[in-house]
Amino acid sequence: MARSPRSIWRDGRFRPDSLLDDPAVNDRGRNQTMKPPAKALVTLVKFAVSIGILVLLLRSQDLSSLKADLLAVNLNMLALAVLLLFAQTFILCHRWILILRAMSVPLRWLAGWRILIISTFFNQVLPAGGDAVRIWMLRRNGVQWSQTIGSIVADRFLALLALGLIVLAGMPFLLPRVRDNSLLFAIVTVLAAACLGAIALATLDRWPPRLIAAVPARIVQFAMLVRAPLLAEGRAMLIVSAIVVHLITVATCYVLAIGLEAPLTALDAFVLVPLVILSSAVPISIGGWGVREGAMVAALGLAGIASDKALAISVLLGLGGLIVGLFGGLVWLIAPERTGFSPEEARAIAERTDAAPV
């Protein structure tokens, strides 16, 4: 039986490793699979959301103008945008390696990058496929279940934390642009929730034992998995790398805007593109398609960018990600793990990942 939150206190001190070392926790999720009909329904809903939003956007656009924009993009700027997205994979890998090291998982940098670039390919061809492959490849190297899933969860959380910092830094420039009070309220609410969550996470070891015991064990487990990298050596580099990842996406959108001759300034990109990233991070679509395009049109509209230009920027951003994913597919063809890979096993891992408490 897994230990209760109270048991992570020993001798009056907070001992998060005591729960991470629990075999029951390490095996958690192994027998918690989402039923195939439910899994298929979730995937179908995501496809419907992506296609539905794209159809609504395209119906409101002049398709001939959108096509002209896509064909007229400056190829040098497009190539630079793809290179930026490719360089982003190295920063993503560095962030993930730091998280794994904080969880006492030794992984060589080149091996980590190979796993990550392959996961970008599976993100394009399978719902939740990228995370499943990352977990599967780590498990092949003998990494415990809690550490594999924990590294993915911590990676996502730290990405959101860094994104919140960027949005917060851009708030003085964003507030004068927002005229819709409901949108402003939503942005402030999300930032306030993020700040409170970060404060609660940072002060977790100072909570009274009785308060810890009142918190559900799964929430405590999640907090420990995310908190570990933030307390480890090199945490400053971890936060910096998480911020740089998002700034590369901002720079990519700016470069694409230049290639499309859209009047987007660097400041506009810094203030508005993070809102698009935040919207597309919500897991209600396939690869962010549809949600990203709708958010891009709405956000860049605050800077006076025409909807067809904003939609073209978003589509080219998505296509750039596809190109990087295809390169990951080439790496997969020569990967030694490919010979032992089975789609059935990957799907099972994806189901256990979806059902895992963290």
Helices and strands as residue ranges (DSSP letters): G 5-8, E 9-10, E 13-14, H 17-20, H 23-26, H 36-59, H 63-72, H 75-102, H 109-125, H 129-140, H 145-174, G 175-177, H 181-202, G 204-206, H 209-214, H 217-231, H 235-259, H 266-280, H 291-301, H 307-333, G 336-340, H 343-355
